[in-house]
């Protein structure tokens, strides 16, 4: 029998080596050892070397076997820890440990999620190591390998698909980070290039091309910033003259370095400015950059109207003058108005070009534009002295010389001397002409002939536009009256009429008859269609009133040359008063018509004046205080100027001998001369005396107390337009005062010229006591709260009474059943 192999027993694990610095000895330990020194004396006699040799030695063991034994021990140790604490993991970094009184450290633990690979490997090991494990054949192995390869390919494809979006996300994040950095760098670069250009434009003119390249970026913020910075640079570095590039002959000539530098600067600047303008014109078609591009175009046109490429800037701005975007339209209109008012920058050439372009735009769109596109014409200014012909100036010296020549014709010597003088004078005149020509070329002031030419072109274009709009309005209304169901709009008619009224003194006399005829047709529009149901193409009451106003303005400005009967306009105005509606029509237009047609130093026929007095008095009963005030001011003015019309203030109807041929008042008459208003009485004043507004009440009292026997003519100090504006009820609240004194309706002498008392909003506010209003409001709301509480209590009381009654009925029924 052989010898049995002895088992190799490993020595026990030694405690971990702890350095002396980490050992902490307390005062209690020292005190305990000092008291028990006898018990610790054996520790000094221990042989530590022999103990370590005895513990660490392993008899008759190979090194390889010892290593395997040590590895097995470590595995068992780790398996035991996992069994004791499954799914736990020590994390000494996240939290501080806890030290026990015995000196041990305990760490906080976090749950550990088992890995999928480990679970699968464990499951696989359990399957392979299970009792039902069977060896596979070669065919089965081949099938398993094929399946595993297919699964591997599928997994590889899925991993590729998963990796692709991850890579895309990473790329997007990197792009975002780099885009922000690029944006900041481009901003700083734009600032640096702009400051260098402003510091020294001639030497750093190449930087402007870099700024143009940066403005072509894909980022919209960088593009907008580049466009704005280029506008600021161009405004500062562009010279005050128009650049002319040198010809081929001039380029072949030898010039100095300064001239070369200046030519290079001008050519580079002009090419960059051209590219920038073209870029702005292209960008205004895009909605993202439209406002920025239009604003840059307007800024350049307003600041640099003398420089090159003004035509392209004007074309772009005029094209957007009727834009649907309010911001763009306001920018363009403000720029055109600044061009019209400031002719010193461009000498009037830009004004002529802009007016012609607007006229072409109106013609192209058939007068269907925004009213702001024509309102810009109202900011034009014309010099009336330029239109007057110059008076020839006679030279007295020439006349004296002629007389002397006739007297001394016989003397030959005198003739020779005169010839010499002629030659000298011719030489002097030539030199003077040359000096004048040089002075004109060097001076900034324009020649009067050139100014007269540009003003005539501007006026012809403006009035051509106005007459085209009038013709379109007349044709559209006549077509609508002949063809039922047609519709049309006149958005440019109101500004056109305002422009004709403003520049009526500059209209040629040859066009006056046609103009007055067109205005009469437009003012009478609606009377023909009154009985028809189609009124979609009718002019509004405000537009027809404007036509009457313009006709009277034209007549007033050309009173000496015109001989036109305005009776038709009075008839139209007399009928328009009844068609007026306060909320629909404009009250200031009506007040202006009353002022111009009835109050401005004009003597009216007695029948006409009485008809307007009666109609305005009835009109003031139906509408607001502002319109009533304007109408009563006009009534008072007509009564003051027409003494016989004061018979309307008497109580007896019929008018006596003043009534004329018509003995009865006809309120439905179309013609004021045939209404017979003198046969009526102003009974409307008795109602107007009780008007809620104190100003209307006071003027009604003053009109009713006018003296019919006084022949003196008084002049009114307040116009209808001023009275309307003072008492306008737009966005205002009025509280009538309750303290109205009665008994002031007696007639008094000398009160005919009583001034109209107009109450403003500030006076009405001053009359209101805030404390009284606050007290009344408090009482009102307290009362409301009490009413609500009373209602609640009543409802609860009703419920309780109902419940009690039901309970009593229930008791009675129960007693009956028990019996």
JOURPE-V272608 format. One record per backbone hydrogen bond with DSSP energy under -1.0 kcal/mol. NH is the residue of the N-H (numbers start at 1). CO is the residue of the C=O. E is the energy in kcal/mol with one decimal. If there is no record, write none. Layout:
# JOURPE-V272608
((NH/CO/E) (NH/CO/E))
This chain:
# JOURPE-V272608
((30/26/-1.6) (31/27/-2.2) (32/28/-2.5) (33/29/-2.3) (34/30/-2.2) (35/31/-1.5) (36/32/-1.6) (45/42/-1.1) (51/47/-1.5) (52/48/-2.2) (53/49/-2.2) (54/50/-2.4) (55/51/-2.2) (56/52/-2.6) (57/53/-1.8) (66/62/-1.9) (67/63/-2.2) (68/64/-2.0) (69/65/-2.1) (70/66/-2.4) (71/67/-2.4) (72/68/-2.4) (73/69/-2.2) (74/70/-2.0) (75/71/-2.3) (76/72/-2.5) (77/73/-2.1) (78/74/-2.3) (79/75/-3.0) (80/76/-2.3) (81/77/-1.8) (82/78/-2.2) (83/79/-2.2) (84/80/-2.2) (85/81/-2.6) (88/85/-1.1) (89/110/-1.3) (91/108/-1.1) (98/106/-3.0) (100/104/-2.7) (103/100/-1.9) (106/98/-2.9) (110/89/-2.2) (112/87/-2.8) (119/115/-1.9) (120/116/-2.6) (121/117/-2.6) (122/118/-2.7) (123/119/-2.9) (124/120/-3.0) (125/121/-2.7) (126/122/-2.5) (127/123/-2.3) (128/124/-3.0) (129/125/-2.8) (133/130/-1.1) (141/137/-2.0) (142/138/-2.6) (143/139/-2.5) (144/140/-2.6) (145/141/-2.6) (146/142/-2.5) (147/143/-2.6) (148/144/-2.6) (149/145/-2.4) (150/146/-2.5) (151/147/-2.8) (152/148/-2.2) (153/149/-2.6) (154/150/-2.6) (155/151/-2.7) (156/152/-2.3) (157/153/-2.5) (158/154/-2.7) (159/155/-2.5) (160/156/-2.2) (161/157/-2.6) (162/158/-2.4) (163/159/-2.4) (164/160/-2.0) (165/161/-1.2) (166/162/-1.2) (167/163/-2.4) (168/164/-2.4) (169/165/-2.7) (170/166/-2.4) (171/167/-2.5) (172/168/-2.6) (173/169/-2.5) (174/170/-2.6) (175/171/-2.7) (176/172/-2.6) (177/173/-2.4) (178/174/-2.8) (179/175/-3.0) (180/176/-2.1) (181/177/-1.8) (182/178/-3.0) (183/179/-2.7) (184/180/-2.3) (185/181/-2.4) (186/182/-2.7) (187/183/-2.2) (188/184/-2.4) (189/185/-2.1) (190/186/-2.7) (191/187/-2.2) (192/188/-2.4) (193/189/-2.8) (194/190/-2.5) (195/191/-2.3) (196/192/-2.1) (197/193/-2.1) (198/194/-2.3) (199/195/-1.8) (200/196/-2.2) (204/200/-1.7) (207/204/-1.3) (208/205/-1.2) (209/206/-1.1) (211/207/-1.9) (212/208/-1.7) (213/209/-2.0) (214/210/-2.2) (215/211/-1.8) (216/213/-1.2) (217/214/-1.5) (223/219/-1.9) (224/220/-2.5) (225/221/-2.2) (226/222/-2.5) (227/223/-2.4) (228/224/-2.2) (229/225/-2.3) (230/226/-2.1) (231/227/-1.8) (232/228/-1.8) (233/229/-2.0) (234/230/-2.8) (235/231/-2.3) (236/232/-1.1) (237/233/-2.3) (238/234/-1.8) (251/247/-1.9) (252/248/-1.5) (260/256/-2.0) (261/257/-2.7) (262/258/-2.4) (263/259/-2.6) (264/260/-2.5) (265/261/-2.2) (266/262/-2.5) (267/263/-2.7) (268/264/-2.4) (269/265/-2.5) (270/266/-2.5) (271/267/-2.3) (272/268/-2.4) (273/269/-2.5) (274/270/-2.2) (275/271/-2.2) (276/272/-2.3) (277/273/-2.3) (278/274/-2.3) (279/275/-2.1) (280/276/-2.3) (281/277/-2.4) (282/278/-1.9) (283/279/-2.5) (284/280/-1.5) (285/282/-1.1) (286/283/-1.5) (293/289/-2.8) (294/290/-2.7) (295/291/-2.2) (296/292/-2.2) (297/293/-2.5) (298/294/-2.6) (299/295/-2.2) (300/296/-2.4) (301/297/-2.4) (302/298/-2.4) (303/299/-2.2) (304/300/-2.9) (313/309/-1.4) (314/310/-2.6) (315/311/-2.4) (316/312/-2.0) (317/313/-2.2) (318/314/-2.9) (319/315/-1.6) (321/318/-1.2) (323/320/-1.3) (329/325/-2.4) (330/326/-2.3) (331/327/-2.1) (332/328/-2.3) (333/329/-2.5) (334/330/-2.3) (335/331/-1.9) (336/332/-2.3) (337/333/-2.3) (338/334/-1.9) (339/335/-1.9) (340/336/-2.1) (341/337/-2.2) (342/338/-2.0) (347/343/-2.1) (349/346/-1.2) (352/348/-1.7) (353/349/-2.2) (354/350/-2.5) (355/351/-2.4) (356/352/-2.1) (357/353/-2.2) (358/354/-2.3) (359/355/-2.1) (360/356/-2.2) (361/357/-2.2) (362/358/-2.4) (363/359/-1.9) (364/360/-2.4) (365/361/-2.2) (367/362/-2.3) (368/365/-1.1) (373/370/-1.7) (374/371/-1.3) (375/371/-1.8) (377/374/-1.6) (378/375/-1.2) (379/376/-1.4) (380/377/-1.6) (399/395/-1.5) (400/396/-2.5) (401/397/-2.4) (402/398/-2.4) (403/399/-2.4) (404/400/-2.1) (405/401/-2.4) (406/402/-2.2) (407/403/-1.9) (408/404/-2.7) (415/411/-1.2) (416/412/-2.1) (417/413/-2.2) (418/414/-2.1) (419/415/-2.1) (420/416/-2.3) (421/417/-2.3) (422/418/-2.3) (423/419/-2.4) (424/420/-2.2) (425/421/-2.7) (426/422/-2.8) (427/423/-2.2) (428/424/-2.6) (429/425/-2.7) (430/426/-2.2) (431/427/-2.3) (432/428/-2.4) (433/429/-2.4) (434/430/-2.3) (435/431/-2.4) (436/432/-2.6) (437/433/-2.4) (438/434/-2.4) (439/435/-2.4) (440/436/-2.5) (441/437/-2.2) (442/438/-2.0) (443/439/-2.3) (451/447/-2.3) (452/448/-2.5) (453/449/-2.2) (454/450/-2.3) (455/451/-2.4) (456/452/-2.1) (457/453/-2.1) (458/454/-2.3) (459/455/-2.5) (460/456/-2.3) (461/457/-2.1) (462/458/-2.4) (463/459/-2.7) (464/460/-1.7) (465/461/-1.8) (466/462/-2.3) (467/463/-2.6) (468/464/-1.8) (469/465/-2.1) (470/466/-2.2) (471/467/-2.5) (472/468/-2.4) (473/469/-2.2) (474/470/-2.5) (475/471/-2.7) (476/472/-2.5) (477/473/-2.1) (478/474/-2.2) (479/475/-2.4) (480/476/-2.0) (481/477/-1.9) (482/478/-1.6) (483/479/-2.6) (486/483/-1.1) (496/492/-1.6) (497/493/-2.5) (498/494/-2.0) (499/495/-2.2) (500/496/-2.3) (501/497/-2.3) (502/498/-1.7) (503/499/-2.5) (506/503/-1.3) (507/504/-1.1) (511/508/-1.3) (515/511/-2.2) (516/512/-2.7) (517/513/-2.1) (518/514/-2.4) (519/515/-2.4) (520/516/-2.1) (521/517/-2.1) (522/518/-2.3) (523/519/-2.5) (524/520/-1.8) (527/524/-1.5) (544/540/-2.2) (545/541/-2.3) (546/542/-2.1) (547/543/-1.9) (548/544/-1.7) (549/545/-2.3) (550/546/-2.9) (551/547/-2.1) (552/548/-1.9) (553/549/-2.2) (554/550/-2.7) (555/551/-2.0) (556/552/-2.3) (557/553/-2.4) (558/554/-1.5) (562/558/-2.0) (570/566/-1.7) (571/567/-2.1) (572/568/-2.3) (573/569/-2.5) (574/570/-2.3) (575/571/-1.7) (576/572/-2.0) (577/573/-1.2) (585/581/-2.7) (590/586/-1.2) (591/587/-2.4) (592/588/-2.2) (593/589/-2.2) (594/590/-2.3) (595/591/-1.9) (596/592/-2.6) (597/593/-2.6) (598/594/-1.4) (600/595/-1.1) (601/599/-1.9) (609/605/-2.9) (610/606/-2.4) (611/607/-2.1) (612/608/-2.3) (613/609/-2.2) (614/610/-2.4) (615/611/-2.3) (616/612/-2.5) (617/613/-1.9) (618/614/-2.0) (619/615/-2.1) (620/616/-2.1) (622/619/-1.3) (628/624/-2.2) (629/625/-2.4) (630/626/-2.1) (631/627/-2.4) (632/628/-2.5) (633/629/-2.2) (634/630/-1.8) (635/631/-2.2) (636/632/-2.5) (637/633/-2.1) (638/634/-2.4) (639/635/-2.3) (640/636/-2.1) (641/637/-1.7) (642/638/-2.1) (646/643/-1.5) (647/644/-1.3) (648/645/-1.6) (649/646/-1.8) (650/647/-1.3) (658/655/-1.5) (666/675/-3.4) (669/666/-1.3) (674/671/-1.2) (675/672/-1.0) (679/676/-1.3) (680/677/-1.7) (682/648/-2.5) (683/681/-1.9) (685/682/-1.0) (688/684/-2.1) (689/685/-1.6) (690/687/-1.2) (691/688/-1.5) (697/693/-2.0) (698/694/-2.3) (699/695/-2.2) (700/696/-1.9) (701/697/-1.9) (702/698/-2.2) (703/699/-2.1) (704/700/-2.2) (705/701/-1.4) (706/703/-1.3) (723/719/-2.3) (724/720/-2.3) (725/721/-2.3) (726/722/-2.0) (727/723/-1.6) (732/729/-1.1) (740/738/-1.9) (754/751/-1.2) (764/760/-1.7) (765/761/-2.2) (766/762/-2.2) (767/763/-1.7) (773/769/-2.0) (774/770/-2.8) (775/771/-2.4) (776/772/-2.6) (777/773/-2.5) (778/774/-2.3) (779/775/-2.5) (780/776/-2.3) (781/777/-2.6) (782/778/-2.5) (783/779/-2.3) (784/780/-2.2) (785/781/-2.3) (786/782/-2.5) (787/783/-2.3) (788/784/-2.2) (789/785/-2.4) (790/786/-2.5) (791/787/-2.2) (792/788/-2.1) (793/789/-2.5) (794/790/-2.6) (795/791/-2.3) (796/792/-2.3) (797/793/-2.7) (798/794/-2.5) (799/795/-1.9) (800/796/-2.4) (801/797/-2.4) (802/798/-2.1) (803/799/-2.5) (804/800/-2.4) (805/801/-2.4) (806/802/-2.3) (807/803/-2.1) (808/804/-2.4) (809/805/-2.1) (810/806/-2.2) (811/807/-2.2) (812/808/-2.1) (813/809/-2.3) (814/810/-2.1) (815/811/-2.3) (816/812/-2.0) (817/813/-1.8) (818/814/-2.0) (819/815/-1.8))
